Amino acid sequence: MLDQDKVKKQQTYLGEALENVLNEYHEEEQKEAREMVAKFVLGYVGASFGLKVD
């Protein structure tokens, strides 16, 4: 079973990281930045569950 506090801390960290990345990019580049972050988050979450995401 997942530790809810750990999961909440990771979500907060990832949310802040996403916000920081998006703030650094201009509007035209935000779509690409969102895709990069989404791929990273999917890989990170997948890895924490033992899944491999390409």
Secondary structure by P-SEA (a helix, b strand, c coil): cccaaaaaaaaaaaaaaaaaaaaaccccaaaaaaaaaaaaaaaaaaaaaccccc
